[in-house]
Amino acid sequence: MTHKETAAIKPMPLEAALPQHPGPQVRAQIDGVERYLALETRSRVLDLACGDGRQTLELARRGYRVLGVDSREESLSEARAAARGEKLNVHFLHTDIRQISYRGEFDAVVNLFAAIGYLPNDRDHARVLEGVGRGLKIGGKLLLDMLNKEWLMRHFESGRIAFDLEAGRLVEGFPAAGAAASLRVYALTEIKSLLLRAGLDFCRVWGGYQGEAYELDSPRMIILARRPEPQPQRSPKDEGLVTAVRIKGRGRRR
């Protein structure tokens, strides 16, 4: 089997699986975000890889305290101009999403345009999720909007896209973000492993923003995770006491 596979299975436009930006669709998308995250008024939200800020601005219009982060300054300039035009209280930060430095700051983090995938390798994506885990408050939630790998494999378009089977990446014929040359497409099980490594608990997955079930034919997977409560640490003294009690208990049963 070659590393790049272009066999066709039920052709369907790749764009159908990727988030779109017209106003009504953005509002419907943020309706779903609110539904899944159950955000409280004035919640602090980080929009990770916010691009031109359309979703960030919509969150701000609804009264959330929002920070949009992206590595492309030109996109952020558009977002800032739009925010000034509407007099919205929203902030934008130009930085590498692998270098999120906040600690326990956010009630929720959202990534609504598949930024988990555009970076060079799995370690980079793990670094992003680890930064998210540190930036969330205890009990804070993460919502990821991603392309469904199972759907992609079932609806491959011959001649339009190429997939590197060894790297698990789309390498040709897809709408790239900025200068990205390929997109790492994850299966749900792979994302769950990355979340676990980042200290985040997987909660649930949907096939869309209207509560659709996640299935093989769902173009997207909307993943909810959370930062769990820290587990209490047992001291060596406590461990010794538990062991002694167990040994004594076995002796009495004899």
Number of C-alpha atoms within 10 A of each C-alpha: 5 8 12 18 15 16 15 16 13 11 14 16 13 19 11 11 18 19 17 13 12 9 12 10 12 18 16 13 21 19 15 17 21 15 13 20 19 11 16 11 10 13 14 20 25 26 23 25 24 27 26 21 25 18 23 30 26 19 22 19 17 12 16 20 21 25 23 25 24 22 18 19 16 12 16 22 16 14 23 19 12 16 21 11 9 10 10 16 15 21 18 21 16 16 14 13 22 18 12 19 11 13 13 15 16 25 24 26 25 23 20 24 20 20 22 26 22 21 18 13 13 15 12 16 21 20 18 22 24 21 19 33 29 20 22 26 20 17 18 24 28 27 21 22 25 27 29 24 22 19 19 24 16 15 19 22 20 15 11 14 19 21 24 18 13 9 15 18 21 23 18 17 15 17 13 14 15 11 8 13 17 23 27 24 23 19 16 17 9 11 19 18 14 21 21 16 14 19 17 25 20 20 12 12 22 19 22 19 20 14 13 13 15 18 15 15 16 19 23 27 26 25 23 19 24 24 25 17 10 9 6 6 7 8 9 9 8 11 10 11 12 12 11 11 11 11 11 11 11 9 9 7 6 5
